[in-house]
Amino acid sequence: MGRKENERPASYHDLVIKDGRFIGRFEEMYQHFDQPWMQDKQPNPYSRASGILHMQRFGIRSLVEVGCGLGYYADRIHKATGARYVGIDVAPTAVAKAKAHFPHLDFRVDEVKNLAQYTDFQPDAILFAEVTWYVLDQLDALFKLMLTHYPGKYFIHNLVFYKGTQRYGTEHFTNLKEFMARAPFTPLGWMEATTEADSTIETSSIFRIERRT
Ligand SMILES: C[S@@+](CC[C@H](N)C(=O)[O-])C[C@H]1O[C@@H](n2cnc3c(N)ncnc32)[C@H](O)[C@@H]1O
């Protein structure tokens, strides 16, 4: 028997990607699960630290984060850098919780496709942290949007890859090198890290939003 609409599935993953297929019911997921991806525990320590190092190294003082979720990484970035911040997320429940937890930060309900609407904020950088797998169908359009609306700014990209077990999105890229070949921007810095015990490889990269020559 199938799952009834709005019935709580066993795992939040079932509302995101199931059997190698994108589901993307993020709002429903946040209604049913308090801490999807253990956001309060801030896993992926290497890539999170690296994203902050990129900001410090390149003097980034403001950013728009796409897919901010519950806002924990935003708060960590704010504590480490003091950067001006706007975070957007498609799930109203996530944004409401982020606002309640971190009232000093600016979180808004919005879709990545509306990213061009944040030019007035004049961000030094756009941050995608663990959101890329969910926007694969729009990725090339998003790169184009950034080239048009945020030329010369930075793009910081954090993404986990799965060691040999990934089924979803593999036709797009399977590792950082392939992602970097797909992004049309000038690469400035990147890192990959894992441990023997991890089933994932953490990555963090930074680009200048300009056409790679
Ligand atoms: C894995 S969480 C990452 C949260 C946070 N960036 C972090 O690193 O802890 C991915 C988030 O992306 C959001 N998301 C997915 N598709 C989106 C879209 N098209 N536009 C905006 N946000 C989206 C989801 O609702 C979810 O909160």
The ligand as an SDF file (V2000), in Angstrom:
LIG
                    3D

 27 29  0  0  0  0  0  0  0  0999 V2000
   20.5690   20.1310    2.7970 C   0  0  0  0  0  0  0  0  0  0  0  0
   19.6910   21.6040    3.1540 S   0  0  0  0  0  0  0  0  0  0  0  0
   21.0810   22.7180    3.3750 C   0  0  0  0  0  0  0  0  0  0  0  0
   20.8560   23.7340    4.4850 C   0  0  0  0  0  0  0  0  0  0  0  0
   22.0340   24.6840    4.7210 C   0  0  0  0  0  0  0  0  0  0  0  0
   22.4620   25.3480    3.5060 N   0  0  0  0  0  0  0  0  0  0  0  0
   23.2060   23.9460    5.3360 C   0  0  0  0  0  0  0  0  0  0  0  0
   24.2510   23.8180    4.6650 O   0  0  0  0  0  0  0  0  0  0  0  0
   23.0870   23.5100    6.4870 O   0  0  0  0  0  0  0  0  0  0  0  0
   19.0810   22.0780    1.5300 C   0  0  0  0  0  0  0  0  0  0  0  0
   18.0060   23.1640    1.5690 C   0  0  0  0  0  0  0  0  0  0  0  0
   17.7430   23.6110    0.2400 O   0  0  0  0  0  0  0  0  0  0  0  0
   16.3830   24.0050    0.1580 C   0  0  0  0  0  0  0  0  0  0  0  0
   15.9780   24.0470   -1.2590 N   0  0  0  0  0  0  0  0  0  0  0  0
   15.7970   22.9900   -2.0930 C   0  0  0  0  0  0  0  0  0  0  0  0
   15.4290   23.4100   -3.3090 N   0  0  0  0  0  0  0  0  0  0  0  0
   15.4040   24.7700   -3.2660 C   0  0  0  0  0  0  0  0  0  0  0  0
   15.0820   25.7830   -4.2230 C   0  0  0  0  0  0  0  0  0  0  0  0
   14.7160   25.4670   -5.4700 N   0  0  0  0  0  0  0  0  0  0  0  0
   15.1450   27.0840   -3.8480 N   0  0  0  0  0  0  0  0  0  0  0  0
   15.5040   27.4010   -2.5640 C   0  0  0  0  0  0  0  0  0  0  0  0
   15.7970   26.4860   -1.6150 N   0  0  0  0  0  0  0  0  0  0  0  0
   15.7530   25.1850   -1.9590 C   0  0  0  0  0  0  0  0  0  0  0  0
   15.6580   22.9440    0.9970 C   0  0  0  0  0  0  0  0  0  0  0  0
   14.3950   23.3650    1.4420 O   0  0  0  0  0  0  0  0  0  0  0  0
   16.6670   22.7200    2.1370 C   0  0  0  0  0  0  0  0  0  0  0  0
   16.3570   23.5060    3.2610 O   0  0  0  0  0  0  0  0  0  0  0  0
  1  2  1  0
  2  3  1  0
  2 10  1  0
  3  4  1  0
  4  5  1  0
  5  6  1  0
  5  7  1  0
  7  8  2  0
  7  9  1  0
 10 11  1  0
 11 12  1  0
 11 26  1  0
 12 13  1  0
 13 14  1  0
 13 24  1  0
 14 15  1  0
 14 23  1  0
 15 16  2  0
 16 17  1  0
 17 18  1  0
 17 23  2  0
 18 19  1  0
 18 20  2  0
 20 21  1  0
 21 22  2  0
 22 23  1  0
 24 25  1  0
 24 26  1  0
 26 27  1  0
M  CHG  2   2   1   9  -1
M  END
$$$$
